[in-house]
Amino acid sequence: DFRETRPPKSNSLLAYRLWRINMWVSCTFGLTVMEPWERYLVWTIFLVLFTFCVVGMVRLLPSQLILIHRRTAYYLWGHGEGLVKELELQ
């Protein structure tokens, strides 16, 4: 049964795009030769790791951007204030 490899019957562009992404990832990483439970396991591991990365970026990136701005201002102009002090005042 090759139901998974057939495009969706609905005329929805979103469903078609999701099907194409699924097929692209499945073919690229060899998920098409796996059993269904193995595919679900690989997708689950991928989604958990992706979620950890996104949460880490959301929680860590703002403070890192301020630090990068401060260091860049110091190296370019000799002082690390500027926008950072304005942000801290708000």
N, C-alpha and C positions, 0 to 999 in steps of 0.2 A: 504494500500500500504506500503510495507516494503522495499522500495528501499534503504533507509539509512542503513539498517542492513545487506544488502548483500555486500560481498566483491566486490571491483571494478573489472570490466571486463578487464581492461588493464593489461598487464604483467609487468607493472612498479613496481619495488620494493618500490620506494618512495611512490607511491599512496597506495600501500598495507600497508606500515608502518603508513602513516597518517590515513588511515581508522582504523587500529587497535588502534592507540592512541585515536582517536575520540570515538570509541566504548568503550574503557576502561574508559575514563573520563565520558562519558555519563552514563554508567552503574554504575560506582562508586558513582557518585553524584546524581543519580536519574533523569538525564535529559531525559531519555527515556520516562518518563510518562508525560512530559510537552508538551504543544503545540509548534509548530515551532517558533512562535514569542517569547515565553518565553525562549526557548533555545537560540535564537539569543541574547536576552537581557542578559542572564547569561553569554554567551561567550563574549559579548561586555564588560560587567563589569569586567570579569576576565582579558581580554586583556588590558583594560585601567589600572587596578591595576598592572598587570605584567609590563606594559610599564613604569609606574611611579617608580616601584621598580628598574628596570634595569637602567633607567636614573639617579635615585638617587645614585645607586651604582657606576655608571660610573663617576658621578660628585663628589661624596663624598669620595669614597674609596681610591683614591690615597693620598689625604691629611691625611686621617686617618691612612693609612699604614706608612707614615712618622712619624706621632705622636706616633704610637705604637712602631716603631723601636726606636725612641728617648727614650721613657720611658723604654723599655726593656733594652737598653744599659745603661741607668742610674741605673736601679735596679741591673743589673748584674755586671757592671764594675765601677759604680760610676760617670760616665760622659755620657752626652747625645749627644755627637757629633758623630764622626765616619762617617758612610755612608751619613748621612744627610748633612754634610758640603760639601762632595764631590758632592752630587746631586745639592746643591744650587749653587755651582761654575759653573756648566755646563750650 
